[in-house]
Amino acid sequence: MIDYQRHILPNGLTVILHQDNSTPLVAVNILYKVGAKNEQEDKTGFAHLFEHLMFGGSENVPDFDSIVQNAGGENNAFTNSDITNYYDIMPSENLETALWIESDRMRSLDINQNSLDIQKKVVVEEFKETSLNKPYGDLWHHLSDLAYKEHPYRWPTIGLIPEHIEEAELHDVQSFFDQHYAPNNAVIVLAGKFEYDAALQLIEKWFGDLKPSTKSKHFIKIEPNQKSFRQKTVKGAVPTSALYMAFHMPERLHPDFSTYDIISDIFSGGRSSRFHQNLLKGTELFSNVDAYITGSIDPGLFMIEAKLMGTEDIEQAGYLIWSELQKLKEELVDIKELQKIKNSLISSVCFSEVSIIHKAMNIAYYEMLGNVSLINDQEKDFMKVTPEDIQRVAISTFTKENCSEIHYYKE
């Protein structure tokens, strides 16, 4: 059970405090409710660009990293389709330092032409390195575009094309910042050693006078149901041929979300999983086969990835995977198999609550979902899943018309 206090400042900033005096450290986590899905389709990659720009200096903090290091801390950030998350971990006596620097870049990030030009080059080089020159690096460009036709999940976080970043103008970038990086679009979480009243006073001191954004929110298109099988063939300089299968699944807050999570572990949750036993050990066709969920806030994807031993027939690999899916649709999962997976998932939840930064990130994320108290319901959500739930979800999900498939061949 994670205890917390929740406050909302007059400017709209959501503040959540979780005290843990077993550590001498404090984690300061700021989640901005902006990700790749909030971009315009002709200006993609901006959320990821800001992950870099936010470390480029602000009005009173020209060198963000050096201040963090001098305070004995560390910091980092990540961006995905739904959120952008920044965090600092410091000795608790330096909490105010973290709040000062975070508030300064929320208030007055130094967005100038020189900084923009530098970070544009960095991001474009990253695009080339991870998406153009890396084996299978362009997979999500092909797969997202195949699986999604309307929703902005149809482009990856890095962006659709590098030209969108190369051609970004200063006014476009400033406008994106003004709209999204404001207190009423952010959640700040403190986890670790501090006193509640003193911490809240410090947050009010440094963030209380920041002005909220008044710009309108970006409209996100709803993805229509997929009604026919989609397939695409890709060739590239990869070590081995591969098969990727994507099935549409519900959003993060859907009652069946935990069922999908469990199903992914039934297939590939360790050495005793079905894919490992029946496909990796049971055949000589696969070098790796995995199942996972994208876990996105809006309706996402249940993914299956299979790397082959060489240039073997992808069609045969697909047949064997479909056979495993069919078994789940036809036969109820054994209660012992299900309980083993539940125990593993619950252990993962408990482990994630050991680290203050993991707790801070998770608290911010559940607040983003709309109800921070849900963080304490994760175990119950897993425990209530039944074999019948798994069969029902499998029957409705693992159909040909709900599948988008990439055949990635070695050149």
C-alpha positions, 0 to 999 in steps of 0.5 A: 500500500502506497500512502500519499497526499494529493494537492492541486495548486491554484494554477492547476499543478497537481502535487502528490507527496509520498513520504518514505523516511527509510532512505536519505534521498528524495525523488522529484518526478515531473510528468508532463501530459504530452507525448507523440500523440499530441503532435501534428502529423506534419510536425512529429518528433517534437515531444522527443525534441523537447526531451533534449531541449529541456536540458539546454538551460533556462533563464537562471539555470544555464547548465542543468546537469552540473547543478544536479551533480554538484548537489549529489544527485542524478537526473534523466528523462523519457518520452513516449506516445502518451507522456514526457517524464523528467526526474531528479534524485537527490539527498533530501537536504537538497530538495529545494535545489531540485524544485528550483531548477525544475520550476525554472525550466517550466517557467522560462526555458531558454529556447533560442535558435542556437540551442534549437539548431544544436538539439535538432542535429542531435535528434536527427542523428539519433533518428538515423542511428536508431531508425535508419541504420540499426537492424529492424530500426524502422520496424515501428515506422512500418508497423505503426502506420499499418496498424493505425490509420487515424490515431496519432499512434501511427507514428513512433515517438522519434517522429515520422521522418527526420525532416519534421525536426530538420525543418522545425522553426523557432516559433513552432517549437516555442508554441509547442512549449507554451501549450504543453509545458505548463503547471496545469498540464503537469504532475509533480511527485515527491517520494522519499525523505521529507516533511509533508508541510515543509515540502508542500511549502517549497513546491508552492514557493517555486511553482505557485506563481507559474502561469497556466497554459491557456491554449486549446488542447490538441484533438486526438482522432479515434482509431476505428475498429480494424475489420480486415487483415493487414500485411506488409513485406519489408526487406533490410540489412538484418541478421535474420528474417522476422515476423511481427504480429500486432492485435488491437487491444483496449485502453489502459483503464479498460477492465480487461487490461490486466487480462491482456497483461497476463496473456502476454506472460502466458505466452512469453513470461519466462522459460516455462512459458508456452512460446519458450516451451513449444516454439523455442524448445519445441522447434528449430525454427525460432531464435527468439519469440516474444509477446508483450503489450504496448500498455498505452493510455489509448487503445494499444497493441498486443504484440508478438515478435518472432526472429527466425534461425535464418531464412526459414519460411515466415509463413510456417512461423506464423502458422505455429504462432497461430496454433498457440493462439488457437489453443488459448481460444479453445482450452481454458488455462490451467489454474496452476499455470494462471496462479504462477503468472499472477504470483510473478506479476504481483512480485513485479509490482511489489519490487517496483515499490521498493525504489523511490523513483519507481514509486514516484513515476508510477504515482505520477502515471496513475494520476495521469490516468485520472485516479492515483488511487488505482496504484494500490489496486494492481494486485487485486486487478491481477487476482480477479482474472479468471481462466474464462476471462482469458479465453473470452479475451483471446477469442475476441482479440486473436482473429485474422481481421484484427491482425496487422502483420510485418514480414521482415526479410533478410536481404 
